[in-house]
Amino acid sequence: MRVYLDHNATTPLRVEARAAMGAAMDVVGNPSSVHAEGRAALGVVERARGQVAALVGCNTNQVIFTGSATEAAALAVAQKGRHGGVFAALPTEHDCLLAWSDAPFVPYFGRDGQNKPGAGRLLEWIVDLADSVYRDDREAVALIALSAANSETGVMFHHRQVQGNAKVNASCGAVPYDVVCDITQLAGKSAIVYGKTKPSYAILSAHKIGGPKGVGAFINFTSEDPDAIFKGGGQEMGRRSGTENVIGIAGFGAAAEAAAQDVAAGLWEDVAEKRDLMESALEAASKATILVGKGAPRLPNTSCILTPGWKGETQVMQMDLAGFAISAGSACSSGKVKPSSVLRAMGFNDTEAASAIRVSLGVETTKEDVLRFAESWSATLKKHEARAA
């Protein structure tokens, strides 16, 4: 019997989402049409908009549906002209944001005994960015990508808080910055609580919370409508042209509501206990293995397991043959034979960064599932070590 342990890549479709999508298939109208059939389709979209807004803690009119979180990221970056004309992503960001960054790749985290992210280094990084981009203009504002939780390691930058726009103090004065926050992995696994200020924008995706693939959302916390990158039809109140994916949006909304209920019911605390049980078994099997980010605030379901010299891609294939679905890095990076940029940014060398796997659990994952995985992984590791000897 196969065990699916790759929920950070895609979570299985929820029964609530499947039911909502089935019902939406019978809604004939175009949501832009003014007749009864069109209004019915629009009602499906607006119900889902409210469900997503409730999950992320925003106003309904701040939700803009997109084709993916990647598209939402591109829409956020397209607003950089309103934020000093500079967009910078930390080197630990997802590729959908990192690919647009105006900043050079500079290791940010640093490594200490627990591989914790260093908040002080973040401030230094922003000041360094200001020195290279702003020079003498300390009134300029950059748009900076700060994920709520990293998809590969599960590390959360600020425990149970989504950080918003802020400023840091540099030797030559205050350096302000605005934030686009990737909440894709945090949403549906933890209650979303904002810090003193909200970000300018947030992005998320349906298929990470049990909704369908191919639909995401851009959350606009600013007072201005974003400049659309898709123009022509004027849908989404002129903010994203293109006929809405009514069926996908219906599934997204239903998944968002169900995910919020899971968080409220405390289901993810149980998942964290299973994750910790699995990690204890892995540590008992290998003293060389590093559990990246252990000791730092993490998502309750995510383990980044780094065994130096044992390639992550090889582990993925071996575990697949043994009946377990895991990944080496984020889904968008899996299949590419290259070291994880996230782990490189944390100070691991290329060999180490290529030797990691990610195991991500779901609410349906059982204690037996994680113990079976730990046993199979440990047996495979012994064979690897015997061949390497």
HUNOR-V314544 format. One record per backbone hydrogen bond with DSSP energy under -1.0 kcal/mol. CO is the residue of the C=O (numbers start at 1). NH is the residue of the N-H. E is the energy in kcal/mol with one decimal. If there is no record, write none. Layout:
# HUNOR-V314544
{{CO	NH	E} {CO	NH	E}}
This chain:
# HUNOR-V314544
{{3	325	-2.5} {5	360	-2.1} {6	9	-1.2} {6	10	-1.7} {14	18	-2.4} {15	19	-2.3} {16	20	-2.1} {17	21	-2.5} {18	22	-2.2} {19	23	-2.1} {20	24	-2.1} {21	25	-1.4} {23	26	-1.2} {24	27	-1.6} {30	33	-2.5} {35	39	-2.7} {36	40	-2.0} {37	41	-1.8} {38	42	-2.5} {39	43	-2.2} {40	44	-1.5} {41	45	-1.8} {42	46	-2.8} {43	47	-2.1} {44	48	-1.9} {45	49	-2.2} {46	50	-1.9} {47	51	-1.9} {48	52	-2.6} {49	53	-2.4} {50	54	-2.1} {51	55	-1.5} {52	56	-2.1} {53	57	-1.6} {53	58	-1.8} {59	62	-1.7} {60	63	-1.6} {62	220	-2.5} {64	218	-2.8} {66	216	-2.1} {68	72	-1.7} {69	73	-2.4} {70	74	-2.0} {71	75	-2.2} {72	76	-2.1} {73	77	-2.6} {74	78	-1.8} {76	79	-1.6} {77	80	-2.0} {79	82	-2.2} {80	83	-2.0} {80	85	-2.7} {86	143	-2.9} {87	102	-3.4} {88	145	-2.4} {90	93	-2.1} {94	97	-2.0} {94	98	-2.8} {95	99	-2.3} {97	100	-1.5} {98	101	-1.4} {112	115	-1.4} {118	122	-1.4} {119	123	-1.7} {120	124	-2.1} {121	125	-2.6} {122	126	-2.2} {123	127	-2.2} {124	128	-2.9} {125	129	-2.3} {126	130	-2.3} {127	131	-2.4} {128	132	-2.0} {129	133	-2.3} {130	134	-1.6} {130	135	-1.7} {134	137	-2.2} {136	138	-1.2} {137	140	-1.0} {142	178	-3.0} {143	88	-2.5} {144	180	-2.0} {145	90	-1.1} {150	154	-1.7} {154	299	-2.0} {155	150	-2.5} {158	161	-2.3} {162	195	-2.4} {166	177	-3.0} {168	175	-3.6} {170	173	-1.9} {173	170	-2.7} {175	168	-2.3} {177	166	-2.0} {178	144	-3.1} {179	200	-2.0} {179	201	-1.7} {180	146	-1.8} {181	203	-1.8} {182	148	-2.2} {183	187	-2.7} {186	189	-2.3} {186	190	-1.4} {193	162	-2.7} {198	165	-1.6} {200	221	-2.5} {201	181	-2.8} {202	219	-3.2} {203	183	-2.0} {204	217	-2.3} {206	209	-1.9} {206	211	-2.3} {207	11	-2.8} {210	14	-2.7} {215	206	-2.5} {216	66	-2.3} {217	204	-1.8} {218	64	-2.3} {219	202	-1.8} {230	241	-2.0} {234	238	-1.4} {235	240	-1.7} {236	239	-1.5} {244	246	-1.9} {245	249	-3.1} {246	250	-2.3} {247	251	-1.8} {248	252	-2.3} {249	253	-2.6} {250	254	-2.1} {251	255	-2.4} {252	256	-2.5} {253	257	-2.2} {254	258	-2.2} {255	259	-2.8} {256	260	-2.1} {257	261	-1.6} {258	262	-1.9} {259	263	-2.0} {260	264	-2.3} {261	265	-1.9} {262	267	-2.0} {263	266	-1.5} {267	271	-1.4} {268	272	-2.2} {269	273	-1.5} {270	274	-1.7} {271	275	-2.6} {272	276	-2.5} {273	277	-2.0} {274	278	-2.4} {275	279	-2.5} {276	280	-2.2} {277	281	-1.7} {278	282	-2.1} {279	283	-2.5} {280	284	-1.8} {281	285	-1.0} {282	286	-1.4} {290	292	-1.0} {290	306	-3.0} {291	294	-2.0} {293	296	-2.4} {297	156	-2.8} {301	361	-2.3} {303	359	-2.6} {304	292	-2.0} {305	357	-2.1} {306	290	-3.4} {307	310	-2.1} {311	315	-2.1} {312	316	-2.4} {313	317	-1.9} {314	318	-2.6} {315	319	-2.8} {316	320	-2.1} {317	321	-2.1} {318	322	-1.3} {319	324	-3.0} {320	323	-1.2} {323	3	-2.8} {325	5	-2.1} {327	358	-3.5} {330	333	-1.2} {330	334	-1.8} {333	336	-1.8} {336	338	-2.0} {340	344	-2.1} {341	345	-2.1} {343	348	-2.2} {344	347	-1.6} {349	353	-3.1} {350	354	-1.4} {352	355	-1.9} {353	340	-1.2} {354	312	-2.9} {355	307	-2.2} {357	305	-2.6} {358	327	-1.9} {359	303	-2.3} {360	7	-1.9} {362	365	-1.4} {366	370	-1.7} {367	371	-2.1} {368	372	-2.3} {369	373	-2.2} {370	374	-2.5} {371	375	-2.2} {372	376	-2.5} {373	377	-3.2} {374	378	-2.3} {375	379	-2.0} {376	380	-2.1} {377	381	-2.4} {378	382	-1.9} {379	383	-1.5} {380	384	-2.2} {381	385	-2.8} {382	386	-2.1} {383	387	-2.0} {384	388	-2.0} {385	389	-1.2}}
